Amino acid sequence: MDKSHGRLVVPMVLACLVALSSGQARADKTYGPGVTDTEIRVGNTMAYSGPASAIGAIGHTLTAYFTRLNEQGGIGGRKIRWISLDDSYSPPKTVEQTRRLVEEERVLFIAAPLGTPTNSATRKYLNAKKVPQLFLISAASKWNDPKHFPWSMSMTWGPDYYTEARMHVRYLLQEHPDARVGVLYQNDDGGKDLLHGLDDELAASGRHATAEVSFEVTDPTVDSQIVSLKQSGADALFIYSLTPKACAQAIRRAYEVGWRPVRFLFSGCLHPDAVLTPAGLDKSVGLIATGALKTLSEQSMSDPAIVEYLAFMKQYNPSGVPEDGYNLYGYALGKSIEEVLRRCGDDLTRENVMRVASSLKGFRNPMYRDGILIDTSPDDYATVQDAYMMRFDGKHWVQIGELLHGR
């Protein structure tokens, strides 16, 4: 054989091997819309204006979270392009902004969109498009329906509304077996889900509510509803507003009219800055709620997760109030979204995002209280089902009793 020919064969073989290796590397990376070697586009809708604008703090915290994550190198060398749009907590606007995110911004998925009515308005569209509606902000039980809506999953701050209300009633009947129940509830899917759980748990004990009064999220006040509930003779008040304004108004108005019932507060309204301070901290003493997320207290200040969170807030979200539960929850959501993306590796497709999110086994998000794990399966999308009972002491939410299991 000609030696010069032999010398040509070696580089040719090496070139083929390099090409095959390069092709294999490319084959190992599977991308969906919004993903490149340097970027992952993630969309979000949030109420930065409108009747639920106080909850927009979650969106600000998530924006800051991904800013920090990108400074730390992102996910697998890819920066997160976080595109968060204001929907004013208006379902028609949510539809408009969601379409923009999917069709114009070409995001990989929608993450942490706010609200039961708003997400209900986009659920069919996103499922038809096979776009993950991931870790949406609502604890309505309807989101655990993988058979009919496999692309929709919530990431709750505690048990779903139905389970939460049943926990409330069990505690009430244990401590005040003869209590007469009055309920103020938001007239939408979320408020009715809470009411349904309360009614079912009362019925299981052969009881029923003394009075149930609804309000619309657009109502300027709930003053008349509180007066009506007081006049019913109820001595236990369940405040089932999903938005902070009505929660604060209900607490304050009951106090002003001299009504001192046992009071249960919806777990989405535990926030000192958005709810308890406007209501009056002195008027909020003794409120009872379920809690799964950690809160700030003298005891929690040495918790490594809280130390990390406080440092984050100081550097990346200095205008936010660290004690505000919306910021704590936003930080927890960021941890969960990051976890899913890291587990996806280089298979960054919409299908794999949902595959990973629906197989979180024993995931320990450090922003949740001891013993609370996130477990999902293809047949069960419920993320958080356990909680503790909590009581507000005028400064902090204090954990009372043992861990309650919702499953």
C-alpha positions in Angstrom: 0.0 0.0 0.0 1.2 3.5 -0.8 2.5 5.2 2.4 1.1 8.6 1.4 -2.4 7.0 1.0 -2.0 5.5 4.5 -1.2 8.9 5.9 -4.4 10.3 4.4 -6.6 7.5 5.9 -5.8 8.4 9.6 -7.0 12.0 9.5 -10.0 11.0 7.5 -10.9 8.4 10.1 -10.3 10.9 12.9 -12.6 13.4 11.1 -15.3 10.8 10.9 -15.0 10.0 14.5 -15.2 13.7 15.5 -18.2 14.2 13.3 -20.0 11.1 14.8 -19.1 12.4 18.3 -20.4 15.8 17.5 -23.6 14.3 16.0 -24.1 12.2 19.2 -23.7 15.3 21.4 -26.3 17.1 19.4 -28.5 14.0 19.5 -28.3 14.0 23.3 -29.8 17.4 23.4 -33.5 17.6 22.7 -35.1 21.0 22.7 -38.6 22.3 22.6 -39.8 25.8 21.8 -37.9 28.6 23.6 -34.8 26.6 24.2 -31.3 27.0 22.8 -27.8 26.1 24.1 -27.8 29.4 26.0 -31.4 30.2 26.9 -34.7 28.7 28.3 -37.8 30.9 27.8 -40.4 30.6 30.6 -43.6 32.5 30.6 -45.8 33.8 33.5 -49.0 35.8 34.0 -49.4 37.8 37.3 -51.6 40.4 38.8 -49.4 43.4 39.0 -52.5 45.6 38.9 -56.2 45.2 39.7 -58.0 43.8 42.7 -55.3 41.2 43.5 -52.3 43.4 42.9 -50.8 42.7 46.4 -50.3 39.1 45.3 -48.0 40.5 42.5 -45.2 40.3 45.1 -44.9 36.7 44.1 -44.0 37.7 40.5 -41.4 40.3 41.7 -39.8 37.6 43.9 -39.7 35.1 41.0 -38.1 37.7 38.7 -35.5 38.4 41.3 -35.0 34.6 41.8 -34.2 34.0 38.2 -31.9 37.0 38.1 -29.8 35.4 40.9 -30.0 32.0 39.2 -28.7 33.5 36.0 -25.8 35.2 37.8 -24.9 31.8 39.2 -24.7 30.3 35.8 -28.3 29.4 35.0 -29.4 25.8 34.4 -26.8 23.7 32.6 -25.2 26.9 31.2 -28.5 28.2 29.9 -29.9 31.5 31.2 -33.6 31.7 32.2 -35.5 34.2 30.1 -38.3 34.9 32.5 -41.2 36.7 30.8 -43.8 37.8 33.3 -46.9 39.7 32.0 -49.6 41.6 33.9 -53.1 40.2 33.6 -54.7 42.4 36.3 -56.4 39.2 37.6 -58.8 39.4 34.7 -59.5 36.1 32.9 -59.9 37.7 29.4 -56.6 39.5 29.8 -55.0 36.3 31.0 -56.1 34.6 27.8 -54.6 37.4 25.8 -51.3 37.4 27.6 -51.0 33.6 27.6 -51.5 33.5 23.8 -48.8 36.1 23.5 -46.4 34.1 25.6 -47.1 30.9 23.6 -47.5 32.2 20.1 -45.2 35.2 20.0 -42.7 34.7 22.8 -42.5 31.0 22.1 -41.9 30.0 25.7 -41.1 26.4 26.7 -43.9 26.5 29.3 -46.0 28.7 31.5 -44.9 28.7 35.2 -46.6 30.0 38.3 -49.5 31.8 36.7 -51.7 33.3 39.3 -55.3 32.5 40.2 -58.2 30.0 39.9 -60.5 32.0 37.5 -57.6 33.2 35.4 -56.0 29.8 35.0 -59.4 28.2 34.4 -59.7 30.6 31.4 -56.5 29.3 29.8 -56.5 25.6 30.8 -58.2 24.2 27.7 -56.1 26.3 25.4 -52.8 25.3 27.0 -53.8 21.6 27.2 -54.9 21.7 23.5 -51.5 23.2 22.6 -49.7 20.7 25.0 -48.0 23.6 26.8 -47.3 22.9 30.5 -49.3 25.1 32.8 -46.8 24.3 35.5 -47.0 25.0 39.3 -49.9 27.4 38.8 -50.9 29.5 41.9 -54.1 28.0 43.1 -55.0 25.3 45.6 -58.3 24.5 44.0 -58.8 20.7 43.9 -59.7 20.9 40.2 -56.0 21.1 39.2 -55.4 17.5 40.3 -57.0 16.1 37.1 -54.3 14.5 35.0 -56.7 12.3 33.2 -58.5 15.2 31.6 -55.9 18.0 31.8 -52.5 16.4 31.8 -50.7 19.7 31.1 -52.0 21.6 34.2 -50.5 21.2 37.7 -50.5 23.6 40.7 -47.8 24.1 43.3 -49.7 24.9 46.5 -48.6 26.7 49.6 -50.5 24.1 51.5 -53.3 21.5 51.1 -55.9 22.1 48.4 -58.9 24.3 49.4 -61.2 21.3 50.0 -58.7 19.6 52.3 -57.8 22.8 54.1 -61.4 23.5 55.0 -61.9 20.0 56.3 -58.9 20.5 58.5 -60.4 23.7 59.8 -63.7 22.1 60.7 -62.1 19.1 62.4 -60.1 21.5 64.6 -63.1 23.6 65.4 -65.3 20.7 66.5 -62.5 19.3 68.6 -62.0 22.6 70.5 -65.5 24.1 70.2 -67.9 21.2 69.6 -71.0 23.4 70.0 -69.9 26.3 67.8 -72.3 27.8 65.3 -70.6 28.3 61.9 -70.7 31.4 59.8 -68.8 31.5 56.4 -67.7 34.5 54.3 -66.7 33.1 50.9 -65.4 34.4 47.6 -68.0 33.7 44.8 -65.7 31.8 42.5 -64.3 28.3 42.0 -61.7 28.7 44.8 -64.1 30.1 47.4 -66.7 27.4 46.5 -64.1 24.7 46.8 -63.4 25.8 50.4 -67.1 26.0 51.1 -67.6 22.5 49.8 -64.9 21.1 52.0 -66.4 22.9 55.1 -69.9 21.7 54.3 -68.8 18.1 53.8 -66.9 18.0 57.0 -69.8 19.5 59.0 -72.2 17.0 57.4 -69.9 14.1 58.4 -70.6 15.2 62.0 -74.3 15.7 61.5 -73.9 19.5 61.4 -74.5 22.3 59.0 -73.4 26.0 58.8 -75.6 28.6 60.5 -75.0 31.1 57.7 -73.0 31.3 54.5 -72.6 34.7 52.7 -70.7 35.3 49.5 -69.0 38.3 48.0 -67.5 39.2 44.6 -63.8 39.9 44.2 -64.7 43.3 42.7 -66.9 44.3 45.7 -65.5 47.5 47.3 -66.0 46.1 50.8 -67.4 43.1 52.7 -68.8 45.2 55.6 -72.4 44.3 55.0 -71.7 40.6 54.7 -69.8 40.6 58.1 -72.8 42.4 59.8 -75.1 39.8 58.3 -73.0 36.9 59.6 -72.8 38.5 63.1 -76.6 38.8 63.1 -77.0 35.1 62.3 -75.7 34.2 65.7 -72.6 32.4 64.5 -69.8 32.3 67.0 -67.2 30.8 64.6 -66.2 32.8 61.4 -64.5 31.2 58.4 -62.9 33.9 56.2 -62.6 32.3 52.8 -61.4 35.1 50.7 -58.7 34.3 48.2 -57.6 37.9 47.8 -56.0 39.9 50.6 -58.2 43.0 50.6 -61.4 41.1 51.6 -59.5 39.1 54.2 -58.2 42.3 55.9 -61.6 44.0 55.7 -63.4 41.0 57.3 -60.9 40.9 60.2 -61.2 44.6 60.8 -65.0 44.9 60.4 -65.8 42.0 62.7 -63.7 43.6 65.4 -65.2 47.1 64.9 -68.8 45.8 65.3 -67.8 44.0 68.6 -68.0 40.5 67.2 -65.5 38.1 68.7 -66.0 34.7 67.1 -63.4 32.0 66.8 -61.8 33.0 63.4 -60.3 30.8 60.7 -58.4 32.5 57.9 -57.8 31.1 54.4 -54.1 30.0 54.2 -53.4 32.3 51.3 -54.1 35.4 53.5 -51.5 34.9 56.3 -49.4 37.8 55.1 -48.5 40.5 57.7 -47.9 43.2 55.1 -50.8 42.6 52.8 -53.5 41.4 55.3 -52.7 41.6 59.0 -51.2 45.1 59.2 -54.0 46.7 57.2 -56.6 44.8 59.3 -54.7 45.7 62.5 -52.2 43.4 64.2 -54.1 43.8 67.5 -57.4 42.8 65.8 -55.7 39.8 64.2 -54.5 38.1 67.4 -56.0 34.6 67.8 -56.6 34.0 64.1 -56.3 30.3 63.2 -55.1 28.8 59.9 -53.3 25.9 58.3 -49.7 26.4 57.3 -47.2 24.4 55.3 -44.7 27.1 54.3 -42.1 28.4 56.8 -42.7 31.8 58.2 -40.3 34.3 59.9 -40.2 34.0 63.7 -37.6 34.2 66.4 -37.3 30.4 66.2 -36.8 30.3 62.4 -34.1 32.9 62.1 -31.3 30.3 62.4 -32.9 28.0 59.8 -30.5 27.7 56.9 -33.3 28.0 54.4 -34.5 31.2 56.1 -31.0 32.6 56.3 -30.5 32.0 52.6 -33.9 33.6 51.8 -33.2 36.7 53.9 -29.9 37.2 52.2 -31.6 36.8 48.8 -34.3 39.4 49.7 -31.6 41.9 50.9 -29.6 41.7 47.7 -32.0 40.9 44.9 -35.4 42.1 46.2 -34.7 44.9 48.6 -38.1 46.6 48.1 -39.9 43.5 49.1 -41.0 42.8 52.7 -39.3 39.6 53.9 -42.1 38.8 56.3 -44.7 38.9 53.5 -45.9 35.3 52.8 -46.2 36.1 49.1 -42.4 36.6 49.0 -41.8 33.4 50.9 -44.1 31.5 48.6 -42.5 33.1 45.5 -39.1 31.9 46.7 -40.5 28.4 47.2 -42.0 28.4 43.7 -38.6 29.4 42.3 -37.0 26.5 44.1 -39.5 24.1 42.6 -39.2 25.4 39.1 -35.4 25.2 39.3 -35.6 21.6 40.5 -37.7 20.5 37.6 -35.5 22.2 35.0 -32.3 20.7 36.6 -33.9 17.2 36.5 -34.8 17.7 32.8 -31.1 17.9 32.0 -30.6 18.3 28.2 -34.1 16.9 27.4 -35.8 20.3 27.5 -39.0 19.5 25.7 -42.6 20.3 26.9 -43.2 16.6 27.2 -40.2 16.0 29.5 -41.0 19.0 31.7 -44.4 17.4 32.5 -42.9 14.0 32.8 -40.4 15.3 35.4 -43.0 17.4 37.3 -45.3 14.4 37.5 -42.7 12.2 39.1 -41.4 14.2 42.0 -41.0 11.6 44.7 -40.2 12.9 48.2 -38.9 16.3 46.9 -37.9 18.3 50.0 -38.4 22.0 49.2 -36.5 23.7 52.0 -39.1 26.5 52.3 -41.7 24.0 53.6 -42.0 23.0 57.2 -40.5 19.8 58.7 -42.1 16.6 57.4 -43.8 18.2 54.4 -42.6 16.6 51.1 -43.7 17.1 47.5 -44.9 13.9 45.9 -46.5 13.6 42.4 -47.2 10.8 40.1 -48.8 10.6 36.6 -52.1 9.7 38.3 -51.9 12.2 41.2 -50.8 15.8 40.6 -51.4 17.0 44.2 -48.1 18.6 45.3 -48.6 19.5 48.9 -51.3 17.8 51.1 -50.0 18.1 54.6 -50.0 21.1 57.0 -49.9 22.2 60.6 -52.5 24.3 62.4 -51.2 27.8 63.2 -52.3 30.7 65.5 -51.3 34.3 65.1 -49.9 35.8 68.4 -49.8 39.4 67.3 -46.3 39.1 65.8 -45.9 35.7 64.3 -47.8 32.6 63.2 -47.1 30.0 65.8 -47.3 26.3 65.0 -49.8 24.3 67.2 -50.2 20.6 67.3 -48.8 17.8 65.1 -48.5 17.5 61.4 -51.9 16.9 59.7 -52.1 14.6 56.7 -54.4 15.4 53.9 -54.1 12.1 52.0 
